[in-house]
Amino acid sequence: METPLLIAEHLTKDFHIEGFIRRRYLRAVDDVSFQIRGDKPTIVSLIGESGSGKTTIGKMILGLIRPSYGKLLYEGQDVVKLVKKKSLEYRRNVQAVFQDPYASFNPFYKVGRTLIKTLKKFKVSSNLDDVIRESLEFLKLRPEQIMDAYPHQLSGGQLQRVLIARALMLKPKLIVADEPVSMIDASLRASILKLMLDLKEKQGISIIYITHDLSTAYHISDEVIALYRGRIMEMGDASSVIEKPLHPYVKMLIESIPVPDPNRRWKENLRLKEDTSETISIIRKKDDQRNYCIFKKLCPYAFERCSKEKPELAEVEKNHRVACHMY
């Protein structure tokens, strides 16, 4: 059986908060488990509102922060140990595309200089100019124009494509793309999403696509993981989760999507009660497991069991799991 490219096992991340009397913790990610298959390239979307833990998961995968509990395995190897050893191979195989392309480039360097420094850092032995040219041309960019430009001389869409090209030229196996189209003009978003599909289909690269936009996730994803306050609410094949959502939270997200064709709109009008609790999950002790449904105060279907027992992810259909006591 093919080893998964990436495995997250009970991934949890707590951030320390200094309290007046005692230290408290903000639980940003809570017992998250999923896999990215290794036998073929896949696009997996992490969806949810701000504060749902999407970006924190991405940072743990990139080795920018360490999990508090749980494991991350890349091709069977512990990511924390790989990062601790400063493994160039892991850094090269797992690349990032961040939300703000302008923050990813030194404004005082020409783009060409930045790309060459990246290749030298990762000890790429091929002809550097050829590698850069090939990557830029794949992203539909003109190398002679891009290489000699400063970041501020390029549009947001151009610079985002350069950022993707910078990742592509290292021949990664996995790209973590954190809201890559949210700062780009709407007219250019489709072209960036098409390029991401090309990375999967033509370059064989798997992608973790982090977004709050379900419509773009539906457009490019093979699988979707819906998060709320650090927990997985629902996960599975993109078409199954978005076309036939089961969890009330995911139904709420889909209800909020503007749909031009009213006949395709989700039919049930879900009414949500106001949540007067804190929007972040602050806990007093590290061993507090929050043994209840964290969506219970907003859920119109909540009943007594939701306050007393944490719902586990249960497979209700093939490749479709939901964490809800109604199933």
MOZIDA-V826918 format. One record per residue. N is the residue number from 0. RES is the residue in one letter. SS is DSSP state (H for helix, E for strand, C for the rest). NEAR is the number of other ideal C-beta (glycine too) atoms within 8 Angstrom. Layout:
BEGIN
[[N:RES:SS:NEAR] [N:RES:SS:NEAR]]
END
This chain:
BEGIN
[[0:M:C:2] [1:E:C:6] [2:T:C:7] [3:P:C:10] [4:L:C:11] [5:L:E:12] [6:I:E:10] [7:A:E:13] [8:E:E:9] [9:H:E:9] [10:L:E:16] [11:T:E:13] [12:K:E:14] [13:D:E:11] [14:F:E:7] [15:H:E:7] [16:I:E:9] [17:E:C:5] [18:G:C:7] [19:F:C:2] [20:I:C:3] [21:R:C:5] [22:R:C:7] [23:R:E:11] [24:Y:E:13] [25:L:E:11] [26:R:E:13] [27:A:E:10] [28:V:E:13] [29:D:E:11] [30:D:E:9] [31:V:E:16] [32:S:E:10] [33:F:E:10] [34:Q:E:7] [35:I:E:13] [36:R:C:10] [37:G:C:8] [38:D:C:4] [39:K:C:4] [40:P:C:10] [41:T:C:11] [42:I:E:14] [43:V:E:15] [44:S:E:15] [45:L:E:13] [46:I:E:14] [47:G:C:11] [48:E:C:7] [49:S:C:4] [50:G:C:7] [51:S:C:10] [52:G:C:16] [53:K:H:14] [54:T:H:8] [55:T:H:12] [56:I:H:15] [57:G:H:14] [58:K:H:9] [59:M:H:16] [60:I:H:14] [61:L:H:9] [62:G:C:11] [63:L:C:5] [64:I:C:7] [65:R:C:6] [66:P:C:13] [67:S:C:8] [68:Y:E:6] [69:G:E:13] [70:K:E:10] [71:L:E:15] [72:L:E:12] [73:Y:E:13] [74:E:C:7] [75:G:C:5] [76:Q:E:8] [77:D:E:8] [78:V:H:13] [79:V:H:10] [80:K:H:8] [81:L:H:12] [82:V:H:11] [83:K:H:6] [84:K:C:6] [85:K:C:5] [86:S:C:8] [87:L:H:8] [88:E:H:6] [89:Y:H:12] [90:R:H:9] [91:R:H:11] [92:N:H:10] [93:V:E:15] [94:Q:E:12] [95:A:E:11] [96:V:E:12] [97:F:C:10] [98:Q:C:7] [99:D:C:7] [100:P:H:13] [101:Y:H:10] [102:A:H:6] [103:S:H:7] [104:F:C:13] [105:N:C:6] [106:P:C:8] [107:F:C:4] [108:Y:C:10] [109:K:E:9] [110:V:H:15] [111:G:H:10] [112:R:H:8] [113:T:H:12] [114:L:H:14] [115:I:H:10] [116:K:H:9] [117:T:H:11] [118:L:H:13] [119:K:H:9] [120:K:H:6] [121:F:C:10] [122:K:C:6] [123:V:C:10] [124:S:C:3] [125:S:C:6] [126:N:C:5] [127:L:H:10] [128:D:H:6] [129:D:H:8] [130:V:H:12] [131:I:H:16] [132:R:H:9] [133:E:H:9] [134:S:H:12] [135:L:H:14] [136:E:H:9] [137:F:H:11] [138:L:C:12] [139:K:C:7] [140:L:C:12] [141:R:C:6] [142:P:H:10] [143:E:H:6] [144:Q:H:8] [145:I:H:14] [146:M:C:12] [147:D:C:8] [148:A:C:10] [149:Y:E:9] [150:P:H:12] [151:H:H:6] [152:Q:H:5] [153:L:C:11] [154:S:C:5] [155:G:H:12] [156:G:H:11] [157:Q:H:10] [158:L:H:13] [159:Q:H:15] [160:R:H:13] [161:V:H:17] [162:L:H:14] [163:I:H:16] [164:A:H:15] [165:R:H:13] [166:A:H:12] [167:L:H:14] [168:M:C:14] [169:L:C:12] [170:K:C:5] [171:P:C:12] [172:K:C:7] [173:L:E:16] [174:I:E:15] [175:V:E:14] [176:A:E:12] [177:D:E:12] [178:E:C:10] [179:P:C:15] [180:V:C:13] [181:S:C:9] [182:M:C:9] [183:I:C:12] [184:D:C:7] [185:A:H:5] [186:S:H:5] [187:L:H:11] [188:R:H:11] [189:A:H:7] [190:S:H:9] [191:I:H:15] [192:L:H:12] [193:K:H:8] [194:L:H:12] [195:M:H:15] [196:L:H:10] [197:D:H:10] [198:L:H:13] [199:K:H:14] [200:E:H:7] [201:K:H:7] [202:Q:H:10] [203:G:C:5] [204:I:C:12] [205:S:E:15] [206:I:E:15] [207:I:E:14] [208:Y:E:15] [209:I:E:13] [210:T:E:14] [211:H:C:10] [212:D:C:9] [213:L:H:12] [214:S:H:7] [215:T:H:12] [216:A:H:15] [217:Y:H:11] [218:H:H:7] [219:I:H:11] [220:S:C:12] [221:D:C:7] [222:E:E:13] [223:V:E:16] [224:I:E:12] [225:A:E:15] [226:L:E:16] [227:Y:E:12] [228:R:C:13] [229:G:C:14] [230:R:E:12] [231:I:E:12] [232:M:E:13] [233:E:E:18] [234:M:E:12] [235:G:E:11] [236:D:E:10] [237:A:H:12] [238:S:H:7] [239:S:H:11] [240:V:H:15] [241:I:H:11] [242:E:H:6] [243:K:C:6] [244:P:C:12] [245:L:C:12] [246:H:C:13] [247:P:H:12] [248:Y:H:13] [249:V:H:13] [250:K:H:13] [251:M:H:11] [252:L:H:14] [253:I:H:11] [254:E:H:9] [255:S:C:5] [256:I:C:8] [257:P:C:3] [258:V:C:7] [259:P:C:3] [260:D:C:6] [261:P:H:5] [262:N:H:4] [263:R:H:5] [264:R:C:7] [265:W:C:7] [266:K:C:3] [267:E:C:5] [268:N:C:4] [269:L:C:9] [270:R:C:5] [271:L:C:8] [272:K:C:7] [273:E:C:4] [274:D:C:7] [275:T:C:4] [276:S:C:5] [277:E:C:5] [278:T:C:6] [279:I:C:7] [280:S:C:12] [281:I:E:10] [282:I:E:12] [283:R:C:7] [284:K:C:6] [285:K:C:7] [286:D:C:4] [287:D:C:7] [288:Q:C:6] [289:R:C:10] [290:N:C:6] [291:Y:C:10] [292:C:C:14] [293:I:C:9] [294:F:C:13] [295:K:C:10] [296:K:C:9] [297:L:C:10] [298:C:C:12] [299:P:C:8] [300:Y:C:6] [301:A:C:10] [302:F:C:6] [303:E:H:5] [304:R:H:7] [305:C:H:13] [306:S:H:8] [307:K:H:7] [308:E:C:9] [309:K:C:8] [310:P:C:10] [311:E:C:5] [312:L:C:10] [313:A:E:9] [314:E:E:8] [315:V:E:8] [316:E:E:7] [317:K:C:4] [318:N:C:8] [319:H:E:15] [320:R:E:10] [321:V:E:12] [322:A:C:13] [323:C:C:12] [324:H:C:9] [325:M:C:5] [326:Y:C:7]]
END
